[in-house]
Amino acid sequence: MQATPVPGLLLRRTLNAPPERVYEAWTNPKVAQQFICPESVTVPAIELDVRVGGAYRIVMRKEDGEEIVVRGVYREVVPNRRLAMTWRWEEDDPKDEYDTLLSIDFSPHGSGTELTLRHEQFAKAESRDNHEHGWSSILDKLEGLR
């Protein structure tokens, strides 16, 4: 018996910055480190090799000091337009790890950017819901960057 697919996430935000600047925020480690974690979480280490087949690794530190690591591989890189990548949380037991798919599109919208974030292929609805909260917080932080 096959499991019922879990619907993915679709989030949209209109940002007051041109697509080039928003894209750079996602591809420049010094900028990404400032927002690519939910509220009350920090990023002590980040590596981004932004090219098709390149890998990324983001270490997030929770308030209690626990570190969680997400990593993946870029599948599509279209400067100032689109990023698509796998998204995998490191687990204590590697057999518990699995890839989800994340894509971010940057479209001109007046003098700003419409950002469309899709995150798909979750194993459980609970995981999707947790990611929805996390991504909403991250996009709030992105909006606040100057």
C-alpha positions as CSV (number, residue, x, y, z in Angstrom):
1,M,0.0,0.0,0.0
2,Q,1.4,3.4,-1.0
3,A,1.4,6.3,1.3
4,T,-0.7,9.3,0.5
5,P,1.5,12.1,-0.9
6,V,1.8,15.1,1.5
7,P,0.9,18.4,-0.2
8,G,3.9,20.8,-0.6
9,L,4.2,24.3,0.5
10,L,3.7,27.4,-1.6
11,L,4.6,30.8,-0.2
12,R,4.7,34.1,-2.0
13,R,6.1,37.5,-0.8
14,T,6.5,40.8,-2.5
15,L,9.7,42.4,-1.5
16,N,10.8,46.0,-1.8
17,A,14.1,45.2,-3.6
18,P,14.9,44.2,-7.2
19,P,15.3,40.5,-8.2
20,E,19.1,40.9,-8.4
21,R,19.3,42.0,-4.8
22,V,16.9,39.3,-3.5
23,Y,18.8,36.6,-5.4
24,E,22.1,37.8,-4.0
25,A,20.6,37.5,-0.5
26,W,20.1,33.8,-1.1
27,T,23.5,33.2,-2.8
28,N,25.9,35.3,-0.8
29,P,26.8,33.5,2.5
30,K,27.4,36.7,4.4
31,V,23.9,37.9,3.6
32,A,22.1,34.5,3.8
33,Q,23.6,34.0,7.3
34,Q,21.5,36.9,8.5
35,F,18.1,35.5,7.6
36,I,18.1,31.9,6.6
37,C,16.9,30.5,9.9
38,P,13.7,31.0,11.9
39,E,13.4,33.5,14.7
40,S,15.4,32.8,17.8
41,V,17.8,30.6,15.8
42,T,21.3,31.7,14.5
43,V,23.6,30.5,11.7
44,P,27.1,30.0,13.0
45,A,28.3,28.4,9.8
46,I,27.2,28.4,6.1
47,E,28.7,27.1,2.9
48,L,27.1,27.9,-0.5
49,D,28.5,26.5,-3.8
50,V,25.9,28.1,-6.0
51,R,26.1,26.2,-9.3
52,V,24.3,23.2,-10.7
53,G,25.7,20.2,-8.9
54,G,27.2,22.4,-6.2
55,A,26.4,21.7,-2.5
56,Y,25.4,23.8,0.4
57,R,25.5,23.2,4.1
58,I,23.8,25.4,6.8
59,V,24.4,25.0,10.5
60,M,21.6,26.4,12.6
61,R,21.9,26.9,16.4
62,K,18.8,26.9,18.5
63,E,18.4,29.0,21.7
64,D,19.3,26.0,23.9
65,G,22.6,25.5,22.0
66,E,21.5,22.5,20.0
67,E,22.8,22.6,16.4
68,I,20.9,21.3,13.5
69,V,22.3,20.9,10.0
70,V,20.6,21.1,6.6
71,R,22.4,20.4,3.4
72,G,21.7,19.7,-0.3
73,V,22.6,20.1,-3.9
74,Y,21.6,22.8,-6.3
75,R,19.7,21.4,-9.3
76,E,18.9,24.6,-11.1
77,V,20.6,28.0,-10.9
78,V,19.3,30.8,-13.1
79,P,20.9,34.0,-11.8
80,N,18.3,36.6,-10.6
81,R,15.4,34.3,-11.6
82,R,15.4,30.8,-9.9
83,L,17.1,28.5,-7.5
84,A,16.1,24.8,-7.1
85,M,17.8,22.4,-4.7
86,T,17.4,19.3,-2.6
87,W,16.9,20.0,1.2
88,R,18.0,17.3,3.7
89,W,18.3,17.5,7.4
90,E,21.2,15.6,8.9
91,E,19.8,13.0,11.4
92,D,21.6,10.9,14.1
93,D,20.8,7.9,12.0
94,P,21.5,8.5,8.3
95,K,18.7,6.1,7.3
96,D,16.2,8.6,8.7
97,E,17.4,11.3,6.2
98,Y,15.5,12.0,3.0
99,D,15.5,14.8,0.4
100,T,12.8,17.3,-0.1
101,L,12.8,19.7,-3.0
102,L,13.0,23.5,-2.6
103,S,12.6,26.0,-5.4
104,I,12.7,29.8,-5.2
105,D,11.6,32.0,-8.1
106,F,12.4,35.7,-8.3
107,S,10.1,37.7,-10.6
108,P,10.2,41.5,-11.2
109,H,7.2,43.2,-9.6
110,G,7.1,46.9,-10.2
111,S,10.4,48.2,-8.6
112,G,10.5,45.1,-6.3
113,T,10.4,41.3,-6.5
114,E,7.7,38.7,-6.1
115,L,9.4,35.7,-4.4
116,T,7.7,32.3,-4.8
117,L,8.9,29.6,-2.6
118,R,7.9,25.9,-3.2
119,H,8.9,23.1,-0.8
120,E,7.8,19.6,-1.8
121,Q,8.1,15.9,-1.2
122,F,7.6,15.9,2.6
123,A,7.2,12.5,4.2
124,K,4.8,13.8,6.8
125,A,2.3,16.6,7.1
126,E,3.9,17.5,10.5
127,S,7.2,18.1,8.8
128,R,5.5,20.3,6.1
129,D,3.7,22.3,8.8
130,N,7.0,22.8,10.7
131,H,8.7,24.0,7.5
132,E,5.8,26.3,6.7
133,H,6.3,28.0,10.1
134,G,10.1,28.1,9.6
135,W,9.9,29.5,6.0
136,S,7.4,32.2,7.0
137,S,9.7,33.3,9.8
138,I,12.7,33.3,7.4
139,L,10.8,35.4,4.8
140,D,9.8,37.8,7.5
141,K,13.5,38.2,8.3
142,L,14.4,38.6,4.6
143,E,11.8,41.4,4.3
144,G,13.6,43.2,7.2
145,L,17.0,43.1,5.7
146,R,18.4,46.5,4.5
